[in-house]
């Protein structure tokens, strides 16, 4: 009888491990999609002055290199808005990103750089002009 309990406990551990592994695979797919969107948006925004076709082509190159597919790409002024999907064995994960130039003036200097919106994270790189 105790061997049946041991077998039952073992099956519970196997089931729990399977659920944890599946959730981990989904998290990896989601991060893959976010990375592809972030890098693609930054790459495409650098070409925004050349038009949407050139910017979206460059963004698409980086998105594909990161294992995802572009679902939407458009310019809003000089900002590139990019949506991607990454399909893995764990399923599909979608992500969006926005990147473009930022210009601002501060006391004593002016700076021009690139800003990228990563969901709830915003980063700005600046160089003194």
C-alpha positions as CSV (number, residue, x, y, z in Angstrom):
1,X,0.0,0.0,0.0
2,X,2.8,2.4,0.8
3,X,4.2,1.8,-2.7
4,X,0.9,3.1,-4.2
5,X,1.3,6.3,-2.1
6,X,4.9,6.7,-3.3
7,X,3.7,6.2,-6.9
8,X,0.9,8.8,-6.3
9,X,3.4,11.3,-4.8
10,X,5.8,10.7,-7.7
11,X,3.0,11.4,-10.3
12,X,2.1,14.6,-8.5
13,X,5.8,15.8,-8.7
14,X,5.9,14.8,-12.4
15,X,2.7,16.7,-13.1
16,X,3.9,19.8,-11.2
17,X,7.3,19.7,-13.1
18,X,5.4,19.5,-16.4
19,X,3.4,22.6,-15.5
20,X,6.4,24.5,-14.4
21,X,8.3,23.6,-17.5
22,X,5.5,24.7,-19.8
23,X,5.2,28.0,-18.0
24,X,8.9,28.5,-18.3
25,X,8.8,27.8,-22.0
26,X,6.0,30.4,-22.4
27,X,8.1,33.0,-20.5
28,X,11.0,32.4,-22.8
29,X,8.7,32.9,-25.8
30,X,7.4,36.1,-24.4
31,X,10.9,37.4,-23.7
32,X,12.0,36.4,-27.2
33,X,9.1,38.4,-28.7
34,X,9.9,41.4,-26.5
35,X,13.6,41.3,-27.4
36,X,12.8,41.0,-31.1
37,X,10.4,44.0,-30.9
38,X,12.8,46.2,-28.9
39,X,15.8,45.6,-31.2
40,X,13.7,45.8,-34.3
41,X,12.2,49.1,-33.3
42,X,15.6,50.6,-32.4
43,X,17.1,49.5,-35.7
44,X,14.2,50.7,-37.8
45,X,14.0,54.0,-36.0
46,X,17.5,54.8,-37.1
47,X,16.3,54.7,-40.7
48,X,13.0,56.6,-40.1
49,X,14.2,59.6,-42.1
50,X,14.4,57.4,-45.2
51,X,10.7,56.4,-45.0
52,X,8.5,53.6,-43.7
53,X,9.6,51.1,-46.3
54,X,13.3,51.3,-45.5
55,X,12.7,51.6,-41.7
56,X,10.3,48.6,-41.6
57,X,12.6,46.5,-43.8
58,X,15.5,47.1,-41.4
59,X,13.3,46.4,-38.4
60,X,12.1,43.2,-40.1
61,X,15.7,42.0,-40.6
62,X,16.4,42.2,-36.9
63,X,13.1,40.8,-35.9
64,X,13.6,37.7,-38.1
65,X,17.2,37.3,-36.8
66,X,15.7,37.1,-33.3
67,X,13.2,34.4,-34.3
68,X,10.0,36.4,-34.6
69,X,7.8,37.8,-37.4
70,X,6.6,41.4,-37.9
71,X,2.8,41.7,-37.7
72,X,2.7,45.5,-37.9
73,X,5.2,48.3,-38.6
74,X,4.5,52.0,-39.2
75,X,6.0,55.4,-38.6
76,X,4.4,58.0,-36.4
77,X,6.5,61.0,-37.4
78,X,10.0,59.8,-36.7
79,X,8.9,57.2,-34.2
80,X,8.7,53.6,-35.4
81,X,5.9,51.5,-34.0
82,X,6.5,47.8,-34.3
83,X,4.4,44.7,-33.4
84,X,5.8,41.2,-33.6
85,X,4.9,37.6,-32.8
86,X,7.2,34.8,-31.8
87,X,5.9,31.3,-32.3
88,X,7.5,28.5,-30.3
89,X,6.5,25.0,-29.2
90,X,5.1,26.6,-26.1
91,X,2.8,28.7,-28.2
92,X,2.7,32.2,-29.6
93,X,3.8,35.4,-27.8
94,X,3.2,38.9,-29.1
95,X,5.1,42.1,-28.2
96,X,5.1,45.8,-29.3
97,X,7.8,48.4,-29.1
98,X,8.2,52.1,-30.0
99,X,11.5,53.9,-30.7
100,X,12.5,57.2,-32.2
101,X,14.6,60.3,-31.7
102,X,14.2,62.6,-28.7
103,X,15.3,66.2,-28.7
104,X,15.5,68.3,-25.6
105,X,17.3,71.4,-24.3
106,X,18.6,71.8,-20.8
107,X,20.4,74.6,-19.1
108,X,23.8,75.1,-20.7
109,X,23.6,72.4,-23.4
110,X,21.4,70.7,-25.9
111,X,21.4,67.0,-26.5
112,X,20.0,64.7,-29.2
113,X,19.6,61.0,-28.7
114,X,17.4,58.0,-29.2
115,X,14.5,57.0,-26.9
116,X,13.0,53.6,-26.9
117,X,9.8,52.6,-25.1
118,X,9.9,49.0,-23.8
119,X,6.5,48.5,-22.3
120,X,6.8,50.0,-18.9
121,X,10.5,50.8,-19.2
122,X,11.8,53.9,-21.0
123,X,15.5,54.4,-21.8
124,X,17.2,57.5,-23.3
125,X,20.7,57.6,-24.5
126,X,22.2,61.1,-24.8
127,X,25.2,62.6,-26.5
128,X,26.3,66.2,-25.9
129,X,26.0,68.4,-29.0
